[in-house]
Amino acid sequence: MRQAERDSIPDGDPFALFDEWFAAAVVGEPHDPNAMALATATRGGAPSVRMVLLKGHGPDGFVFYTNLASRKGEELAANPQAALLFHWKSLRRQVCAEGIVHEVTAAEADAYFAGRSYDSQLGSAASDQSRPLADRATYLARVEALRAQYPDGNVPRPPHWSGCRLVPSAIEFWCDREHRLHERRRFVRADAAAPWTSTLLYP
């Protein structure tokens, strides 16, 4: 099969296509295939971006977890519009999703937090993410204090720590091509209940 045929971006269901590409990334991308750039903005439109990890995906959207009092959490509270970007360099593919972010249910957040490693639970509970820190020893001391408080595990999920789900109104797929003759297809919909439409874009 020729390269153009193997990598062509079909019209149809973008969630199904993402499932296919993500499965390929899990096999073929050696470093954190679930890593994605998350772009947020203040109410006034000042942007910021950082890497986060995808922890769930499907027709209802893309899920990640964070401290809601962090910079990204505060920006999402003020302006829930956001964008995600996956860059699978080894596969020469990118996927961008744009939409509105909603907090996951408490049950979903509890279940995910309970499944994290003990040390990750301690680190999240001890962190005032994005706040000034006088020195690293202060943070590590807080971790150890929580370790002493919960020596057998069962660290409770902090109320400010939860998950976010980006419900996309647009998803764009990009394939690398020789001589920079790249291929792009953009899917859009008016709302979560509306059908998807798509078009190829000039690279």
LUMBA-264200 format. One record per residue: residue in one letter; x negated, y negated, z of N, C-alpha, C in turn. Coordinates in steps of 0.1 Angstrom, whole numbers, padded with zeros to 4 digits, always signed. Example, Ala and Ser with C-alpha at 12.3 -4.5 7.8 and 13.67 -1.06 7.14 Angstrom:
<sites>
a-0132+0057+0078-0123+0045+0078-0132+0033+0078 s-0128+0022+0071-0137+0011+0071-0129+0000+0079 
</sites>
This chain:
<sites>
m-0008+0012+0000+0000+0000+0000-0009-0012+0000 r-0005-0022-0008-0013-0034-0009-0011-0042+0003 q-0021-0051+0006-0021-0060+0018-0008-0068+0018 a-0005-0074+0007+0007-0083+0006+0020-0076+0010 e+0021-0063+0005+0033-0056+0008+0033-0052+0023 r+0022-0048+0029+0021-0043+0043+0024-0054+0052 d+0020-0066+0049+0021-0077+0059+0033-0087+0056 s+0041-0084+0046+0051-0094+0042+0061-0096+0054 i+0066-0108+0055+0075-0111+0066+0089-0111+0061 p+0097-0101+0064+0110-0100+0059+0121-0109+0066 d+0131-0111+0058+0143-0118+0064+0150-0107+0073 g+0159-0111+0082+0166-0102+0090+0167-0106+0104 d+0164-0097+0113+0165-0099+0128+0151-0103+0133 p+0149-0115+0138+0135-0119+0142+0131-0112+0155 f+0141-0108+0163+0137-0100+0176+0132-0086+0172 a+0138-0080+0162+0133-0067+0158+0119-0068+0152 l+0117-0079+0144+0104-0081+0138+0094-0084+0149 f+0097-0092+0159+0088-0094+0170+0085-0081+0177 d+0095-0073+0180+0092-0060+0186+0081-0052+0178 e+0083-0052+0165+0073-0045+0157+0059-0051+0158 w+0058-0064+0157+0045-0071+0157+0039-0069+0171 f+0047-0071+0182+0042-0069+0195+0036-0055+0198 a+0044-0045+0193+0039-0031+0194+0025-0030+0187 a+0024-0036+0176+0011-0035+0168+0000-0042+0176 a+0004-0053+0183-0006-0061+0190-0011-0053+0203 v-0002-0046+0209-0005-0038+0221-0016-0028+0217 v-0015-0022+0205-0024-0012+0200-0037-0019+0194 g-0035-0030+0187-0046-0035+0179-0053-0047+0185 e-0047-0054+0194-0054-0066+0200-0061-0062+0213 p-0074-0063+0214-0081-0058+0225-0080-0066+0238 h-0076-0079+0237-0076-0087+0249-0062-0093+0251 d-0055-0089+0262-0042-0095+0266-0033-0097+0254 p-0027-0087+0248-0018-0089+0237-0005-0097+0242 n-0003-0097+0255+0009-0104+0259+0006-0119+0264 a-0006-0123+0261-0010-0137+0264-0003-0146+0254 m+0002-0158+0259+0009-0167+0250+0006-0181+0256 a+0005-0191+0247+0004-0205+0251+0018-0210+0254 l+0020-0217+0265+0033-0222+0268+0032-0238+0268 a+0039-0244+0259+0039-0259+0258+0051-0264+0265 t+0050-0274+0274+0061-0280+0281+0058-0295+0279 a+0068-0303+0284+0067-0318+0283+0075-0324+0295 t+0070-0336+0299+0078-0343+0309+0091-0348+0303 r+0099-0354+0311+0112-0360+0306+0109-0371+0296 g+0097-0378+0297+0094-0388+0288+0086-0383+0276 g+0084-0370+0275+0078-0364+0263+0063-0362+0264 a+0056-0365+0275+0042-0362+0276+0039-0347+0277 p+0032-0342+0267+0030-0327+0267+0019-0321+0275 s+0020-0309+0278+0009-0301+0284+0011-0287+0279 v+0000-0279+0280+0000-0265+0275-0010-0257+0283 r-0006-0244+0285-0015-0235+0293-0012-0221+0288 m-0020-0211+0291-0018-0197+0288-0010-0191+0300 v+0000-0183+0296+0008-0175+0305+0009-0161+0299 l+0015-0152+0307+0017-0138+0302+0031-0135+0300 l+0034-0129+0289+0048-0124+0286+0051-0112+0294 k+0062-0112+0302+0065-0101+0311+0079-0094+0307 g+0085-0099+0297+0097-0093+0292+0102-0100+0279 h+0108-0092+0270+0113-0098+0258+0124-0089+0252 g+0133-0096+0245+0144-0089+0239+0154-0099+0233 p+0165-0095+0229+0175-0104+0223+0179-0116+0232 d+0177-0115+0245+0180-0126+0254+0169-0136+0255 g+0157-0133+0250+0146-0142+0250+0133-0137+0255 f+0124-0146+0259+0110-0142+0263+0108-0147+0278 v+0103-0138+0286+0103-0140+0300+0088-0141+0305 f+0086-0151+0314+0073-0152+0321+0076-0156+0335 y+0066-0155+0344+0068-0158+0358+0058-0169+0363 t+0063-0177+0372+0054-0188+0377+0059-0194+0390 n+0051-0203+0395+0055-0211+0407+0063-0222+0402 l+0076-0223+0406+0084-0234+0401+0080-0248+0405 a+0072-0248+0415+0067-0261+0420+0054-0265+0413 s+0049-0257+0403+0037-0260+0396+0040-0271+0386 r+0030-0276+0379+0032-0286+0369+0042-0282+0358 k+0040-0269+0353+0049-0265+0343+0063-0263+0348 g+0064-0258+0361+0077-0257+0367+0085-0270+0368 e+0078-0280+0372+0084-0293+0374+0087-0299+0360 e+0079-0297+0350+0082-0302+0337+0094-0295+0331 l+0095-0282+0333+0107-0275+0328+0120-0279+0335 a+0119-0282+0348+0130-0287+0355+0135-0300+0350 a+0126-0309+0346+0129-0322+0341+0133-0321+0326 n+0127-0312+0319+0129-0311+0304+0128-0296+0300 p+0139-0289+0299+0138-0275+0297+0134-0270+0283 q+0131-0280+0274+0127-0276+0261+0112-0272+0261 a+0109-0261+0255+0095-0256+0255+0092-0248+0243 a+0080-0244+0241+0075-0236+0230+0065-0226+0235 l+0065-0214+0228+0055-0204+0231+0048-0200+0218 l+0035-0197+0220+0027-0193+0208+0019-0181+0211 f+0021-0170+0204+0012-0158+0204+0002-0159+0193 h-0011-0157+0196-0021-0157+0185-0028-0144+0187 w-0025-0134+0178-0032-0121+0178-0043-0122+0167 k-0055-0126+0171-0066-0129+0162-0070-0116+0155 s-0070-0105+0162-0075-0093+0156-0065-0088+0145 l-0053-0092+0146-0043-0088+0136-0040-0099+0126 r-0046-0111+0128-0045-0122+0120-0030-0126+0119 r-0023-0127+0130-0009-0130+0130-0007-0140+0142 q+0004-0148+0140+0009-0157+0150+0024-0157+0150 v+0029-0159+0162+0044-0161+0164+0046-0172+0173 c+0055-0182+0169+0059-0193+0177+0074-0193+0180 a+0078-0195+0192+0092-0195+0196+0095-0208+0203 e+0106-0215+0199+0110-0227+0205+0124-0226+0210 g+0126-0232+0222+0140-0232+0227+0141-0238+0241 i+0152-0234+0248+0155-0239+0261+0151-0228+0271 v+0145-0232+0282+0141-0223+0293+0151-0223+0304 h+0155-0211+0309+0164-0209+0320+0157-0200+0330 e+0160-0203+0343+0155-0194+0354+0161-0181+0353 v+0154-0170+0356+0159-0157+0356+0167-0155+0369 t+0175-0145+0371+0183-0142+0383+0173-0139+0394 a+0178-0141+0407+0170-0138+0419+0167-0123+0419 a+0176-0115+0414+0174-0100+0414+0163-0097+0405 e+0162-0103+0393+0151-0101+0383+0138-0105+0389 a+0138-0117+0396+0125-0122+0401+0121-0113+0413 d+0130-0109+0421+0127-0100+0432+0121-0087+0427 a+0127-0081+0417+0122-0068+0412+0108-0069+0406 y+0106-0080+0399+0093-0082+0393+0082-0084+0403 f+0085-0093+0413+0075-0096+0424+0072-0083+0432 a+0082-0075+0434+0080-0063+0442+0071-0053+0435 g+0071-0054+0421+0063-0045+0413+0048-0050+0411 r+0045-0062+0416+0032-0067+0414+0022-0060+0424 s+0009-0061+0421+0000-0056+0431+0000-0064+0444 y-0004-0057+0455-0004-0064+0468-0012-0077+0467 d-0024-0076+0462-0033-0088+0461-0027-0099+0453 s-0020-0096+0442-0013-0106+0434-0002-0112+0441 q+0005-0104+0449+0016-0110+0457+0010-0120+0467 l-0001-0116+0474-0007-0125+0484-0012-0138+0477 g-0018-0136+0465-0023-0148+0458-0012-0158+0455 s-0001-0153+0450+0010-0161+0446+0016-0168+0458 a+0018-0160+0469+0025-0166+0481+0016-0177+0487 a+0003-0175+0486-0006-0185+0493-0009-0197+0484 s-0005-0197+0472-0009-0208+0463+0001-0219+0462 d-0003-0232+0464+0005-0243+0461+0001-0247+0446 q+0005-0240+0437-0001-0241+0423+0000-0255+0418 s-0010-0260+0412-0012-0273+0405-0014-0284+0415 r-0014-0281+0429-0016-0291+0439-0031-0293+0442 p-0036-0304+0446-0050-0306+0449-0054-0296+0460 l-0067-0291+0458-0072-0282+0468-0086-0287+0472 a-0088-0288+0485-0100-0294+0491-0112-0285+0487 d-0111-0272+0489-0122-0263+0486-0115-0249+0485 r-0122-0240+0478-0117-0227+0475-0115-0219+0488 a-0124-0222+0498-0123-0214+0511-0109-0216+0517 t-0103-0228+0515-0090-0230+0521-0080-0221+0515 y-0080-0219+0502-0071-0210+0495-0073-0196+0500 l-0086-0191+0500-0089-0178+0504-0085-0175+0518 a-0086-0185+0527-0082-0183+0541-0067-0181+0542 r-0059-0188+0533-0045-0186+0533-0041-0172+0529 v-0049-0167+0519-0046-0154+0514-0049-0144+0525 e-0060-0145+0533-0063-0136+0543-0053-0137+0555 a-0048-0149+0557-0038-0151+0568-0025-0143+0564 l-0021-0143+0552-0010-0136+0547-0012-0121+0548 r-0025-0117+0544-0028-0103+0545-0027-0098+0559 a-0031-0106+0569-0029-0102+0583-0015-0102+0587 q-0007-0110+0581+0008-0111+0585+0015-0099+0579 y+0011-0095+0567+0018-0084+0560+0008-0073+0557 p+0002-0066+0567-0009-0056+0564-0004-0044+0557 d+0009-0041+0557+0014-0029+0551+0021-0032+0538 g+0019-0044+0532+0025-0048+0520+0039-0055+0523 n+0048-0053+0513+0061-0059+0515+0061-0074+0516 v+0052-0081+0509+0051-0095+0509+0064-0101+0503 p+0071-0109+0511+0084-0115+0505+0081-0125+0493 r+0090-0124+0484+0088-0134+0473+0091-0148+0478 p+0081-0157+0475+0084-0171+0479+0096-0177+0472 p+0104-0185+0478+0115-0191+0472+0112-0199+0459 h+0100-0205+0459+0096-0213+0448+0089-0205+0437 w+0089-0192+0438+0082-0184+0428+0093-0176+0421 s+0094-0177+0407+0105-0170+0400+0101-0168+0386 g+0110-0164+0378+0108-0162+0364+0115-0172+0355 c+0111-0173+0343+0117-0182+0333+0119-0175+0320 r+0130-0177+0314+0133-0171+0301+0135-0182+0291 l+0127-0181+0280+0129-0190+0269+0139-0184+0259 v+0150-0190+0257+0160-0185+0248+0158-0193+0235 p+0153-0186+0224+0148-0193+0213+0159-0198+0203 s+0157-0210+0198+0166-0215+0187+0158-0214+0174 a+0145-0212+0175+0136-0210+0163+0125-0201+0167 i+0122-0192+0157+0110-0183+0158+0103-0183+0145 e+0090-0186+0145+0083-0186+0133+0072-0176+0133 f+0070-0168+0122+0060-0158+0120+0050-0162+0110 w+0038-0160+0112+0027-0164+0104+0017-0153+0101 c+0013-0150+0089+0003-0140+0085-0009-0147+0078 d-0021-0143+0082-0032-0148+0075-0033-0141+0061 r-0037-0149+0051-0039-0144+0038-0053-0149+0033 e-0058-0142+0023-0071-0146+0017-0069-0160+0010 h-0081-0167+0011-0081-0180+0005-0072-0190+0011 r-0067-0188+0023-0058-0196+0031-0044-0197+0024 l-0041-0187+0016-0028-0187+0010-0018-0179+0020 h-0017-0185+0032-0010-0178+0043+0005-0177+0040 e+0011-0168+0048+0026-0166+0047+0032-0170+0060 r+0043-0177+0059+0051-0182+0070+0066-0180+0068 r+0073-0175+0078+0087-0175+0077+0093-0180+0090 r+0103-0189+0089+0109-0196+0101+0123-0192+0102 f+0127-0187+0113+0141-0183+0116+0147-0194+0125 v+0159-0198+0123+0166-0208+0132+0180-0204+0134 r+0186-0209+0145+0200-0207+0148+0205-0219+0156 a+0218-0221+0155+0224-0233+0162+0224-0231+0177 d+0227-0219+0181+0228-0216+0195+0226-0201+0197 a+0226-0196+0209+0223-0182+0212+0234-0172+0206 a+0246-0177+0203+0256-0169+0198+0257-0169+0183 a+0249-0178+0177+0250-0180+0162+0241-0171+0155 p+0244-0168+0142+0235-0159+0135+0222-0166+0131 w+0212-0159+0128+0199-0164+0124+0199-0166+0109 t+0193-0177+0105+0190-0179+0091+0174-0181+0090 s+0169-0178+0078+0154-0180+0077+0150-0185+0063 t+0138-0190+0063+0132-0194+0050+0117-0193+0051 l+0111-0190+0040+0097-0191+0039+0093-0206+0039 l+0081-0208+0044+0075-0222+0045+0062-0222+0037 y+0059-0233+0031+0045-0235+0026+0035-0234+0037 p+0024-0227+0035+0014-0226+0045+0007-0240+0048 
</sites>
